[in-house]
């Protein structure tokens, strides 16, 4: 259950990252493009790593590990929104 | 046979390591970008961010590892982190001149939801809780 939800979220994040990366590399100017691209990578990678890390934890704390990854991902996406100021 | 109940890397410890990992990543990446792109603007906070990133990496490694060496590393890193966040937090409240740009530890980690202040306390509690008796 955990993993299906995380998988769906990661699939959407990959789509978002692909669209954003194409735009950045095809000429959309951002004031902080390096930072933006780092957050883009983070937004995609953290949840799979957290899910993997959680599967090694047999107790209920495994779910909390996924939650930490989900919060970190949410923060990364929120930062992406703030950094997306094309042409500024 | 080792005693898994006292390992720092299982149960709540695994959640702690996940949070430390996130902070290790974000502090180090942030400092890396700042130092690489605009170091001259505010060298002290950027170097401090880098130092904080390294401390978070060491704490993550220490907590995730096994044995007395890893435990010592974790103690060192978490205590360093607590002293760092208290020192930088206090300095940035009274004097913003030396810190024109935010670090992870500015104003006790306000920019990061005060997690940098709570994290070392949880770390110390966890290390004490799992210590060999």
Backbone of each chain as ProteinMPNN parsed JSONL, in Angstrom:
{"seq_chain_A": "XXXXXXXXXXXXXXXXXXXXXXXXXXXXXXXXXXXXXXXXXXXXXXXXXXXXXXXXXXXXXXXXXXXXXXXXXXXXXXXXXXXXXXXX", "coords_chain_A": {"N_chain_A": [[0.85, -1.202, 0.0], [1.766, 1.277, 1.006], [3.951, 1.387, -0.75], [2.832, 1.385, -3.294], [1.472, 3.819, -3.347], [3.629, 5.589, -2.977], [5.019, 4.963, -5.284], [3.265, 5.876, -7.305], [3.303, 8.607, -6.736], [6.009, 9.169, -7.233], [6.101, 8.624, -9.972], [4.547, 10.744, -10.998], [6.176, 12.858, -10.162], [8.438, 12.388, -11.675], [7.462, 12.921, -14.249], [6.875, 15.645, -13.936], [9.493, 16.605, -13.422], [10.758, 15.943, -15.814], [9.4, 17.55, -17.694], [10.016, 20.119, -16.667], [12.843, 20.08, -16.785], [13.299, 19.858, -19.546], [12.308, 22.318, -20.381], [14.061, 24.096, -19.033], [16.544, 23.399, -20.141], [16.077, 23.988, -22.768], [16.15, 26.646, -22.982], [14.63, 28.325, -21.247], [15.04, 30.927, -19.077], [16.136, 31.02, -15.784], [16.538, 32.686, -12.624], [17.989, 31.288, -10.697], [19.108, 28.796, -11.805], [20.806, 26.592, -11.333], [20.344, 25.855, -8.636], [17.64, 25.3, -8.912], [17.698, 23.031, -10.598], [19.02, 21.219, -8.946], [17.131, 20.898, -6.896], [15.197, 19.748, -8.443], [16.276, 17.235, -9.047], [16.44, 16.254, -6.427], [13.707, 16.204, -5.783], [12.804, 14.02, -7.215], [14.407, 11.864, -6.397], [14.377, 11.425, -3.572], [12.083, 10.157, -2.429], [12.008, 7.43, -3.524], [14.451, 6.514, -2.384], [13.915, 6.803, 0.358], [11.766, 5.017, 0.609], [13.024, 2.611, -0.015], [14.881, 2.525, 2.088], [13.123, 2.309, 4.189], [12.002, -0.218, 3.892], [13.782, -1.924, 5.032], [13.216, -1.777, 7.635], [11.458, -3.416, 9.971], [9.532, -2.705, 11.862], [6.798, -0.477, 12.935], [7.957, 1.924, 12.53], [8.947, 2.125, 10.026], [7.037, 3.24, 8.341], [7.111, 5.865, 9.232], [9.573, 6.656, 8.31], [9.128, 6.734, 5.541], [7.302, 8.81, 5.61], [8.931, 10.95, 6.405], [10.52, 11.152, 4.115], [8.505, 11.872, 2.323], [7.714, 14.374, 3.301], [10.094, 15.804, 2.942], [10.205, 15.697, 0.154], [7.914, 17.161, -0.469], [8.703, 19.682, 0.471], [10.807, 20.172, -1.281], [9.413, 20.333, -3.744], [7.801, 22.505, -3.198], [9.784, 24.48, -2.96], [10.678, 24.41, -5.579], [8.503, 25.534, -6.903], [8.735, 28.154, -5.954], [11.157, 28.889, -7.073], [10.685, 28.887, -9.729], [10.721, 31.221, -11.819], [10.441, 32.27, -14.657], [12.357, 34.173, -16.934], [12.882, 36.202, -15.149]], "CA_chain_A": [[0.0, 0.0, 0.0], [2.766, 2.33, 1.084], [4.837, 1.475, -1.909], [2.056, 1.751, -4.479], [1.262, 5.263, -3.263], [4.909, 6.257, -3.227], [5.334, 4.759, -6.689], [2.449, 6.79, -8.105], [3.823, 9.964, -6.511], [7.293, 9.297, -7.929], [5.816, 8.692, -11.405], [4.149, 12.132, -11.278], [7.345, 13.718, -9.967], [9.322, 12.194, -12.833], [6.851, 13.675, -15.352], [7.111, 17.062, -13.646], [10.92, 16.897, -13.573], [11.092, 15.866, -17.242], [8.878, 18.764, -18.353], [10.789, 21.276, -16.196], [14.218, 19.991, -17.289], [13.271, 20.178, -20.972], [12.147, 23.772, -20.519], [15.277, 24.799, -18.598], [17.649, 23.147, -21.079], [15.785, 24.518, -24.1], [16.311, 28.099, -23.034], [13.908, 29.13, -20.262], [16.02, 31.492, -18.15], [15.75, 31.153, -14.379], [17.592, 33.382, -11.89], [18.818, 30.333, -9.976], [18.844, 27.533, -12.507], [21.538, 25.481, -10.696], [19.565, 25.451, -7.467], [16.397, 24.695, -9.409], [17.965, 21.678, -11.102], [19.321, 20.358, -7.794], [15.849, 20.566, -6.265], [14.486, 18.857, -9.356], [16.831, 15.898, -8.81], [16.026, 15.856, -5.073], [12.268, 15.907, -5.771], [12.575, 12.701, -7.799], [15.209, 10.793, -5.793], [14.258, 11.217, -2.134], [11.032, 9.199, -2.075], [12.459, 6.043, -3.731], [15.487, 6.164, -1.404], [13.248, 6.644, 1.65], [10.982, 3.778, 0.56], [14.008, 1.53, 0.061], [15.435, 2.558, 3.444], [12.061, 1.9, 5.107], [11.696, -1.648, 3.767], [14.69, -2.661, 5.911], [12.75, -1.572, 9.007], [10.264, -4.248, 10.096], [8.542, -2.157, 12.793], [5.932, 0.576, 12.414], [8.759, 3.123, 12.234], [9.196, 2.185, 8.593], [6.098, 4.208, 7.767], [7.571, 7.212, 9.57], [10.687, 6.955, 7.405], [8.505, 7.156, 4.274], [6.703, 10.124, 5.858], [10.023, 11.933, 6.36], [10.844, 11.332, 2.699], [7.396, 12.576, 1.672], [7.784, 15.783, 3.71], [11.248, 16.39, 2.243], [9.815, 15.854, -1.244], [6.971, 18.281, -0.526], [9.48, 20.912, 0.619], [11.547, 20.364, -2.544], [8.463, 20.777, -4.774], [7.423, 23.862, -2.813], [10.914, 25.336, -3.332], [10.672, 24.475, -7.052], [7.486, 26.528, -7.277], [9.27, 29.477, -5.669], [12.314, 29.183, -7.934], [10.268, 28.94, -11.133], [10.347, 32.577, -12.227], [11.064, 32.384, -15.968], [12.568, 35.511, -17.488], [13.126, 37.224, -14.127]], "C_chain_A": [[0.878, 1.241, 0.0], [3.49, 2.53, -0.237], [4.098, 1.829, -3.176], [1.83, 3.258, -4.507], [2.527, 6.03, -3.577], [5.288, 6.133, -4.7], [4.567, 5.699, -7.599], [2.958, 8.22, -7.975], [5.124, 10.175, -7.283], [7.075, 9.4, -9.436], [5.417, 10.115, -11.81], [5.334, 13.096, -11.164], [8.308, 13.611, -11.139], [8.788, 12.98, -14.029], [7.12, 15.172, -15.168], [8.567, 17.451, -13.906], [11.315, 16.897, -15.053], [10.64, 17.136, -17.961], [9.735, 19.979, -17.973], [12.198, 21.262, -16.784], [14.272, 20.346, -18.768], [13.178, 21.687, -21.177], [13.412, 24.528, -20.148], [16.388, 24.633, -19.643], [17.35, 23.652, -22.481], [15.654, 26.036, -24.062], [15.501, 28.937, -22.068], [14.894, 29.616, -19.2], [15.444, 31.617, -16.751], [16.874, 31.861, -13.64], [18.514, 32.422, -11.137], [18.653, 28.942, -10.573], [19.578, 26.348, -11.875], [20.751, 24.94, -9.512], [18.28, 24.746, -7.899], [16.624, 23.25, -9.847], [18.31, 20.713, -9.969], [18.021, 19.928, -7.105], [15.042, 19.601, -7.125], [14.946, 17.402, -9.16], [16.363, 15.37, -7.456], [14.561, 15.425, -5.07], [11.966, 14.512, -6.305], [13.218, 11.591, -6.967], [14.849, 10.448, -4.349], [13.242, 10.124, -1.776], [11.428, 7.738, -2.346], [13.51, 5.597, -2.716], [14.85, 5.916, -0.036], [12.455, 5.338, 1.697], [11.89, 2.568, 0.705], [14.53, 1.39, 1.495], [14.404, 2.034, 4.445], [11.783, 0.404, 5.046], [12.612, -2.491, 4.645], [14.258, -2.555, 7.373], [11.434, -2.323, 9.219], [9.18, -3.644, 10.98], [7.726, -1.038, 12.145], [6.712, 1.831, 12.058], [9.097, 3.24, 10.76], [8.302, 3.2, 7.9], [6.528, 5.641, 8.025], [8.741, 7.629, 8.675], [10.147, 7.432, 6.051], [7.912, 8.548, 4.434], [7.766, 11.224, 5.816], [10.411, 12.219, 4.911], [9.771, 12.131, 1.971], [7.418, 14.065, 2.019], [8.937, 16.48, 2.981], [10.918, 16.64, 0.77], [8.871, 17.038, -1.405], [7.705, 19.616, -0.43], [10.229, 21.213, -0.688], [10.622, 20.9, -3.637], [8.019, 22.215, -4.502], [8.526, 24.866, -3.19], [10.983, 25.489, -4.861], [9.685, 25.528, -7.532], [8.042, 27.937, -7.1], [10.383, 29.877, -6.622], [11.924, 29.31, -9.402], [9.763, 30.345, -11.473], [11.006, 32.849, -13.582], [11.18, 33.841, -16.405], [12.88, 36.581, -16.462], [14.616, 37.588, -14.077]], "O_chain_A": [[0.764, 2.119, -0.855], [3.624, 3.637, -0.758], [4.651, 2.496, -4.051], [1.975, 3.899, -5.549], [2.512, 6.995, -4.341], [5.813, 7.074, -5.295], [5.124, 6.255, -8.545], [3.039, 8.956, -8.959], [5.324, 11.216, -7.908], [7.766, 10.161, -10.112], [5.881, 10.632, -12.826], [5.476, 14.023, -11.961], [8.916, 14.599, -11.552], [9.554, 13.628, -14.741], [7.531, 15.868, -16.097], [8.848, 18.478, -14.523], [12.101, 17.736, -15.494], [11.394, 17.725, -18.737], [10.129, 20.766, -18.834], [12.698, 22.295, -17.23], [15.181, 21.052, -19.204], [13.867, 22.261, -22.021], [13.806, 25.473, -20.832], [17.081, 25.591, -19.987], [18.258, 23.74, -23.309], [15.116, 26.643, -24.988], [15.655, 30.158, -22.055], [15.51, 28.809, -18.504], [14.4, 32.237, -16.549], [18.044, 31.672, -13.975], [19.696, 32.714, -10.959], [18.127, 28.033, -9.932], [19.062, 25.231, -11.869], [20.52, 23.736, -9.395], [17.889, 23.73, -7.325], [15.844, 22.358, -9.512], [17.945, 19.538, -10.015], [17.834, 18.757, -6.775], [14.307, 18.754, -6.617], [14.136, 16.476, -9.112], [15.949, 14.217, -7.33], [14.201, 14.425, -4.45], [10.985, 13.888, -5.898], [12.653, 10.505, -6.84], [14.999, 9.298, -3.938], [13.509, 9.273, -0.927], [11.209, 6.883, -1.487], [13.482, 4.463, -2.239], [15.191, 4.951, 0.649], [12.472, 4.634, 2.707], [11.586, 1.626, 1.436], [14.608, 0.289, 2.039], [14.764, 1.392, 5.431], [11.371, -0.186, 6.045], [12.282, -3.63, 4.974], [14.865, -3.172, 8.248], [10.4, -1.907, 8.697], [8.016, -4.029, 10.866], [7.925, -0.694, 10.98], [6.196, 2.708, 11.364], [9.485, 4.307, 10.286], [8.732, 3.921, 7.0], [6.351, 6.522, 7.182], [8.882, 8.802, 8.328], [10.642, 8.407, 5.486], [7.996, 9.374, 3.525], [7.533, 12.298, 5.262], [10.605, 13.372, 4.524], [10.074, 12.962, 1.115], [7.177, 14.915, 1.161], [8.785, 17.591, 2.472], [11.303, 17.664, 0.206], [8.997, 17.822, -2.346], [7.383, 20.563, -1.146], [10.278, 22.358, -1.139], [10.995, 21.813, -4.374], [7.878, 23.027, -5.416], [8.24, 25.96, -3.676], [11.307, 26.562, -5.37], [9.977, 26.31, -8.437], [7.861, 28.803, -7.956], [10.541, 31.055, -6.944], [12.712, 29.777, -10.223], [8.565, 30.627, -11.425], [12.003, 33.567, -13.658], [10.244, 34.629, -16.269], [13.117, 37.735, -16.82], [15.018, 38.433, -13.277]]}, "seq_chain_B": "XXXXXXXXXXXXXXXXXXXXXXXXXXXXXXXXXXXXXXXXXXXXXXXXXXXXXXXXXXXXXXXXXXXXXXXXXXXXXXXXXXXXXXXXXXXXXXXXXXXXXXXXXXXXXXXXXXXXXXXXXXXXXXXXXXXXX", "coords_chain_B": {"N_chain_B": [[27.068, -12.741, 19.585], [25.697, -9.773, 18.43], [23.884, -7.05, 20.007], [20.932, -6.297, 18.864], [18.888, -4.695, 19.796], [20.036, -2.497, 20.854], [21.154, -1.146, 18.813], [21.793, 1.831, 16.963], [20.53, 2.193, 14.629], [18.005, 1.189, 14.14], [14.374, 0.959, 14.414], [12.993, 3.877, 15.964], [15.375, 5.134, 15.511], [15.963, 4.799, 12.849], [14.224, 6.544, 11.624], [15.255, 8.902, 12.6], [17.766, 8.864, 11.358], [16.917, 9.134, 8.732], [15.913, 11.756, 8.774], [18.252, 13.126, 9.451], [19.733, 12.473, 7.193], [18.334, 13.849, 5.189], [18.82, 16.477, 6.017], [21.606, 16.521, 5.859], [21.939, 16.281, 3.127], [20.516, 18.573, 2.154], [21.724, 20.794, 3.458], [24.398, 20.534, 2.669], [24.234, 20.637, -0.139], [23.09, 23.145, -0.5], [25.077, 24.827, 0.649], [27.162, 24.172, -1.057], [26.313, 25.216, -3.548], [26.122, 27.927, -2.832], [28.791, 28.538, -2.125], [30.073, 27.98, -4.49], [28.918, 29.746, -6.351], [28.56, 32.386, -5.312], [30.52, 33.124, -3.387], [32.001, 35.342, -2.419], [30.138, 37.164, -1.484], [29.134, 36.57, 1.09], [31.099, 35.136, 2.911], [31.407, 34.01, 5.53], [28.816, 32.986, 6.581], [28.352, 31.152, 4.479], [30.493, 29.363, 4.593], [29.943, 28.393, 7.098], [27.483, 27.161, 6.672], [28.427, 25.112, 5.072], [30.046, 23.76, 6.911], [28.073, 22.961, 8.723], [26.69, 21.213, 7.052], [28.631, 19.194, 6.719], [28.793, 18.277, 9.358], [26.213, 17.226, 9.69], [26.377, 15.162, 7.821], [28.342, 13.55, 9.045], [26.982, 12.882, 11.417], [24.851, 11.413, 10.361], [26.239, 9.228, 9.249], [27.433, 8.215, 11.577], [25.211, 7.493, 13.172], [23.988, 5.626, 11.541], [25.854, 3.653, 11.415], [27.563, 0.804, 12.942], [28.812, -0.298, 16.121], [31.375, 0.799, 18.528], [32.975, 2.863, 17.475], [31.412, 4.162, 15.513], [29.411, 5.042, 17.179], [30.788, 6.833, 18.848], [31.468, 8.745, 16.909], [28.912, 9.634, 16.235], [28.059, 10.759, 18.674], [29.948, 12.857, 18.91], [29.325, 14.385, 16.587], [26.62, 15.078, 16.985], [26.682, 16.508, 19.408], [28.365, 18.61, 18.642], [26.709, 19.718, 16.729], [24.555, 20.598, 18.317], [25.832, 22.541, 19.932], [26.615, 24.22, 17.875], [24.152, 25.075, 16.707], [23.018, 26.407, 18.871], [24.939, 28.399, 19.403], [25.223, 29.823, 16.901], [22.546, 30.432, 16.535], [22.024, 32.126, 18.741], [23.862, 34.222, 18.292], [22.91, 35.202, 15.831], [20.511, 36.261, 16.576], [21.111, 38.514, 18.069], [22.91, 39.94, 16.495], [22.88, 40.755, 13.265], [24.694, 41.526, 11.473], [27.108, 40.1, 10.851], [26.007, 38.008, 9.549], [24.729, 38.181, 6.821], [23.362, 36.524, 5.151], [21.184, 33.7, 5.36], [21.889, 30.79, 7.36], [21.73, 27.235, 7.963], [21.571, 27.139, 10.68], [20.806, 29.627, 11.57], [19.105, 31.859, 13.758], [18.294, 29.756, 15.478], [17.576, 27.842, 13.595], [15.259, 28.709, 12.303], [14.503, 29.071, 9.639], [14.179, 26.508, 8.831], [12.008, 25.389, 10.061], [12.685, 25.112, 12.754], [13.656, 22.612, 13.089], [16.462, 22.04, 13.054], [17.122, 22.714, 15.697], [15.69, 20.967, 17.326], [16.474, 18.493, 16.431], [19.231, 17.751, 17.286], [18.708, 17.389, 20.009], [16.912, 15.256, 20.043], [18.659, 13.433, 18.921], [20.661, 13.203, 20.909], [19.113, 12.158, 22.983], [18.4, 9.703, 21.833], [20.894, 8.463, 21.468], [21.631, 8.169, 24.121], [19.569, 6.601, 25.028], [20.043, 4.206, 23.689], [22.479, 3.421, 24.58], [25.267, 1.332, 25.565], [24.803, -0.775, 28.351]], "CA_chain_B": [[25.869, -12.167, 18.951], [25.498, -8.369, 18.807], [22.567, -6.787, 20.588], [20.246, -5.434, 17.909], [17.997, -3.753, 20.476], [20.767, -1.285, 21.195], [21.684, -0.502, 17.615], [21.214, 3.155, 16.765], [20.009, 2.32, 13.268], [16.701, 0.557, 13.925], [13.246, 1.592, 15.108], [12.974, 5.337, 15.809], [16.677, 5.556, 15.012], [15.929, 4.822, 11.397], [13.56, 7.802, 11.273], [16.243, 9.937, 12.91], [18.77, 8.828, 10.297], [16.292, 9.687, 7.53], [15.88, 13.223, 8.907], [19.642, 13.58, 9.344], [20.129, 12.341, 5.797], [17.726, 14.959, 4.446], [19.54, 17.71, 6.357], [22.952, 16.41, 5.298], [21.807, 16.566, 1.69], [20.1, 19.944, 1.833], [22.718, 21.766, 3.924], [25.607, 20.422, 1.858], [23.942, 21.112, -1.49], [22.903, 24.588, -0.416], [26.387, 25.449, 0.857], [27.947, 23.965, -2.274], [25.869, 26.2, -4.543], [26.484, 29.265, -2.358], [30.238, 28.721, -2.184], [30.508, 27.919, -5.88], [28.4, 30.802, -7.207], [28.662, 33.747, -4.789], [31.257, 33.015, -2.125], [32.458, 36.644, -1.963], [29.063, 37.962, -0.883], [28.988, 36.301, 2.516], [31.898, 33.917, 3.129], [31.253, 33.369, 6.851], [27.649, 32.085, 6.627], [28.428, 30.056, 3.513], [31.385, 28.346, 5.16], [29.231, 27.809, 8.231], [26.53, 26.222, 6.09], [29.202, 23.946, 4.644], [30.433, 23.043, 8.129], [26.863, 22.303, 9.222], [26.434, 20.088, 6.16], [29.58, 18.116, 7.046], [28.398, 17.73, 10.659], [25.036, 16.385, 9.457], [26.828, 13.928, 7.157], [29.013, 12.719, 10.056], [25.955, 12.356, 12.322], [24.129, 10.371, 9.631], [27.115, 8.043, 9.168], [27.612, 7.687, 12.924], [23.972, 6.854, 13.639], [23.671, 4.487, 10.689], [26.883, 2.638, 11.567], [27.528, -0.076, 14.111], [30.037, -0.391, 16.902], [31.731, 1.949, 19.365], [33.518, 3.955, 16.67], [30.282, 4.887, 14.929], [28.7, 5.698, 18.289], [31.584, 8.014, 19.221], [31.302, 9.727, 15.831], [27.566, 10.195, 16.35], [28.081, 11.647, 19.845], [30.707, 14.053, 18.561], [28.617, 15.186, 15.584], [25.365, 15.608, 17.534], [27.034, 17.55, 20.381], [28.851, 19.724, 17.823], [25.525, 20.299, 16.092], [23.793, 21.322, 19.338], [26.615, 23.741, 20.25], [26.564, 25.075, 16.689], [22.839, 25.715, 16.515], [22.811, 27.343, 19.976], [25.85, 29.534, 19.22], [24.829, 30.599, 15.725], [21.198, 30.93, 16.8], [22.099, 33.265, 19.659], [24.577, 35.311, 17.619], [22.093, 35.79, 14.767], [19.41, 37.029, 17.167], [21.598, 39.812, 18.542], [23.726, 40.648, 15.519], [22.685, 40.223, 11.92], [25.743, 42.082, 10.615], [28.034, 39.072, 10.364], [25.275, 36.967, 8.854], [23.793, 38.791, 5.877], [22.556, 35.489, 4.508], [20.809, 32.677, 6.322], [22.459, 29.455, 7.382], [20.798, 26.265, 8.545], [21.479, 27.318, 12.125], [20.425, 30.993, 11.908], [17.929, 32.001, 14.631], [17.945, 28.394, 15.932], [17.005, 27.037, 12.519], [13.9, 29.152, 12.0], [14.219, 28.856, 8.219], [13.929, 25.082, 8.611], [10.985, 24.955, 11.009], [13.332, 24.817, 14.034], [14.108, 21.215, 13.138], [17.867, 21.963, 13.478], [17.233, 22.832, 17.153], [15.091, 19.786, 17.946], [17.169, 17.287, 15.96], [20.317, 17.275, 18.157], [18.156, 16.93, 21.297], [16.442, 13.899, 19.783], [19.854, 12.618, 18.693], [21.283, 12.92, 22.203], [18.222, 11.24, 23.701], [18.469, 8.38, 21.206], [22.205, 7.873, 21.772], [21.59, 7.798, 25.534], [18.602, 5.511, 25.142], [20.579, 2.962, 23.12], [23.877, 3.223, 25.012], [25.528, 0.041, 26.21], [24.678, -0.722, 29.807]], "C_chain_B": [[25.725, -10.697, 19.379], [24.096, -8.162, 19.353], [21.803, -5.8, 19.723], [19.359, -4.398, 18.577], [18.709, -2.435, 20.762], [21.384, -0.608, 19.976], [21.008, 0.851, 17.425], [20.453, 3.254, 15.447], [18.65, 1.665, 13.06], [15.615, 1.272, 14.728], [13.228, 3.09, 14.871], [14.288, 5.864, 15.238], [16.702, 5.667, 13.499], [15.244, 6.103, 10.891], [14.531, 8.964, 11.475], [17.3, 10.006, 11.799], [18.203, 9.421, 9.007], [16.274, 11.212, 7.587], [17.295, 13.789, 8.778], [20.126, 13.517, 7.899], [19.604, 13.484, 4.949], [18.481, 16.257, 4.726], [20.973, 17.685, 5.843], [22.92, 16.802, 3.822], [21.522, 18.041, 1.446], [21.14, 20.973, 2.266], [23.965, 21.734, 3.037], [25.368, 20.974, 0.456], [23.801, 22.627, -1.501], [24.235, 25.315, -0.271], [27.246, 25.33, -0.401], [27.604, 24.996, -3.334], [26.311, 27.598, -4.131], [27.975, 29.526, -2.501], [30.708, 28.778, -3.64], [30.081, 29.151, -6.678], [28.573, 32.212, -6.641], [29.358, 33.779, -3.433], [31.61, 34.381, -1.548], [31.407, 37.45, -1.219], [28.992, 37.789, 0.627], [29.761, 35.038, 2.88], [31.622, 33.226, 4.455], [30.012, 32.469, 6.903], [27.728, 30.929, 5.645], [29.347, 28.948, 4.004], [30.715, 27.631, 6.327], [28.183, 26.803, 7.759], [27.234, 24.942, 5.664], [29.598, 23.083, 5.826], [29.235, 22.276, 8.694], [26.535, 21.073, 8.366], [27.324, 18.902, 6.487], [29.19, 17.454, 8.363], [27.179, 16.808, 10.504], [25.42, 15.07, 8.765], [27.46, 12.986, 8.176], [27.992, 12.099, 11.011], [25.179, 11.228, 11.646], [24.938, 9.084, 9.583], [27.238, 7.381, 10.53], [26.391, 6.927, 13.408], [23.653, 5.602, 12.824], [24.65, 3.337, 10.891], [26.709, 1.794, 12.815], [28.846, 0.002, 14.846], [30.374, 0.895, 17.619], [32.278, 3.131, 18.57], [32.422, 4.813, 16.086], [29.531, 5.65, 16.006], [29.447, 6.952, 18.742], [31.419, 9.121, 18.189], [29.946, 10.417, 15.941], [27.488, 11.17, 17.53], [28.745, 12.965, 19.497], [29.895, 14.957, 17.647], [27.37, 15.832, 16.175], [25.646, 16.708, 18.561], [27.522, 18.799, 19.645], [27.671, 20.48, 17.22], [24.721, 21.131, 17.099], [24.502, 22.629, 19.708], [26.524, 24.729, 19.084], [25.246, 25.806, 16.566], [22.561, 26.713, 17.641], [23.674, 28.588, 19.804], [25.389, 30.419, 18.076], [23.44, 31.187, 15.919], [21.214, 32.168, 17.669], [22.762, 34.463, 18.981], [23.676, 35.991, 16.588], [20.877, 36.535, 15.324], [19.88, 38.435, 17.517], [22.335, 40.608, 17.476], [23.553, 40.015, 14.147], [23.801, 40.665, 10.98], [26.676, 41.04, 10.024], [27.325, 38.021, 9.526], [24.228, 37.566, 7.904], [22.915, 37.754, 5.177], [22.303, 34.363, 5.506], [21.668, 31.424, 6.218], [21.404, 28.523, 7.965], [20.532, 26.588, 10.015], [21.037, 28.721, 12.531], [19.117, 31.016, 12.699], [17.381, 30.616, 15.012], [17.231, 27.573, 14.847], [15.598, 27.423, 12.124], [13.509, 28.876, 10.55], [13.894, 27.405, 7.89], [12.96, 24.544, 9.662], [11.535, 24.557, 12.365], [13.721, 23.35, 14.177], [15.582, 21.12, 13.545], [18.075, 22.092, 14.98], [16.746, 21.555, 17.842], [15.914, 18.527, 17.643], [18.322, 16.832, 16.869], [19.807, 16.792, 19.512], [17.627, 15.507, 21.149], [17.622, 12.945, 19.609], [20.517, 12.219, 19.998], [20.435, 11.932, 23.001], [18.365, 9.807, 23.153], [19.797, 7.697, 21.507], [22.259, 7.399, 23.222], [20.704, 6.565, 25.738], [19.201, 4.169, 24.689], [21.979, 2.641, 23.627], [24.052, 1.848, 25.661], [25.443, 0.176, 27.724], [25.278, -1.927, 30.453]], "O_chain_B": [[25.64, -10.413, 20.574], [23.223, -9.011, 19.177], [22.006, -4.592, 19.838], [19.098, -3.341, 18.004], [18.073, -1.389, 20.895], [22.068, 0.406, 20.113], [19.815, 1.007, 17.688], [19.809, 4.265, 15.17], [18.177, 1.585, 11.926], [15.906, 2.083, 15.606], [13.418, 3.548, 13.744], [14.319, 6.899, 14.573], [17.383, 6.526, 12.939], [15.635, 6.668, 9.869], [14.622, 9.876, 10.653], [17.675, 11.094, 11.361], [18.906, 10.119, 8.275], [16.572, 11.885, 6.6], [17.518, 14.789, 8.096], [20.844, 14.405, 7.438], [20.316, 14.025, 4.103], [18.753, 17.039, 3.815], [21.501, 18.72, 5.435], [23.768, 17.555, 3.343], [22.192, 18.687, 0.64], [21.414, 21.921, 1.53], [24.519, 22.779, 2.695], [26.207, 21.699, -0.077], [24.319, 23.307, -2.387], [24.498, 26.293, -0.971], [27.963, 26.261, -0.766], [28.495, 25.583, -3.949], [26.81, 28.368, -4.952], [28.384, 30.6, -2.942], [31.624, 29.528, -3.977], [30.797, 29.567, -7.589], [28.719, 33.158, -7.416], [28.866, 34.37, -2.471], [31.534, 34.579, -0.335], [31.741, 38.32, -0.415], [28.81, 38.763, 1.358], [29.163, 33.991, 3.129], [31.601, 31.997, 4.519], [30.137, 31.292, 7.239], [27.23, 29.841, 5.932], [29.047, 27.763, 3.864], [30.891, 26.429, 6.522], [28.011, 25.74, 8.354], [26.724, 23.839, 5.86], [29.51, 21.856, 5.779], [29.35, 21.116, 9.088], [26.153, 20.027, 8.889], [26.867, 17.76, 6.534], [29.243, 16.231, 8.488], [27.123, 15.74, 11.113], [24.872, 14.01, 9.071], [27.172, 11.789, 8.191], [28.114, 10.93, 11.376], [24.882, 10.21, 12.271], [24.42, 7.996, 9.836], [27.163, 6.158, 10.648], [26.513, 5.847, 13.985], [23.111, 4.633, 13.355], [24.336, 2.187, 10.584], [25.823, 2.04, 13.634], [29.877, 0.331, 14.26], [29.77, 1.94, 17.377], [32.067, 4.282, 18.953], [32.482, 6.041, 16.15], [29.07, 6.768, 15.78], [28.84, 7.995, 18.99], [31.25, 10.289, 18.54], [29.841, 11.631, 15.763], [26.93, 12.26, 17.411], [28.201, 14.042, 19.745], [29.784, 16.158, 17.897], [27.088, 16.999, 15.904], [24.946, 17.72, 18.595], [27.133, 19.915, 19.988], [27.641, 21.711, 17.203], [24.264, 22.229, 16.781], [23.875, 23.685, 19.791], [26.374, 25.933, 19.293], [25.219, 27.016, 16.345], [21.94, 27.75, 17.406], [23.208, 29.704, 20.03], [25.187, 31.62, 18.253], [23.183, 32.319, 15.51], [20.516, 33.143, 17.391], [22.275, 35.588, 19.088], [23.675, 37.217, 16.48], [20.278, 37.351, 14.623], [19.169, 39.416, 17.3], [22.378, 41.836, 17.548], [24.011, 38.901, 13.893], [23.854, 40.235, 9.827], [26.999, 41.088, 8.837], [27.981, 37.221, 8.858], [23.023, 37.475, 8.14], [21.843, 38.085, 4.67], [23.122, 34.112, 6.39], [22.116, 31.047, 5.135], [20.337, 28.955, 8.399], [19.44, 26.355, 10.533], [20.902, 28.99, 13.725], [18.16, 30.311, 12.378], [16.187, 30.343, 14.888], [16.393, 26.723, 15.147], [14.823, 26.584, 11.665], [12.374, 28.506, 10.252], [13.395, 27.104, 6.806], [13.071, 23.398, 10.099], [10.924, 23.748, 13.063], [14.076, 22.901, 15.267], [15.942, 20.219, 14.303], [19.092, 21.633, 15.498], [17.333, 21.119, 18.832], [16.034, 17.627, 18.474], [18.398, 15.649, 17.2], [20.395, 15.89, 20.107], [17.857, 14.657, 22.009], [17.596, 11.809, 20.081], [20.891, 11.062, 20.189], [20.954, 10.998, 23.612], [18.44, 8.84, 23.911], [19.833, 6.495, 21.77], [22.853, 6.363, 23.523], [21.027, 5.643, 26.487], [18.886, 3.124, 25.257], [22.603, 1.69, 23.157], [23.115, 1.283, 26.226], [25.957, 1.134, 28.301], [25.259, -2.044, 31.678]]}, "name": "protein", "num_of_chains": 2, "seq": "XXXXXXXXXXXXXXXXXXXXXXXXXXXXXXXXXXXXXXXXXXXXXXXXXXXXXXXXXXXXXXXXXXXXXXXXXXXXXXXXXXXXXXXXXXXXXXXXXXXXXXXXXXXXXXXXXXXXXXXXXXXXXXXXXXXXXXXXXXXXXXXXXXXXXXXXXXXXXXXXXXXXXXXXXXXXXXXXXXXXXXXXXXXXXXXXXXXXXXXXXXXXXXXXXXXXXXXXXXXXX"}
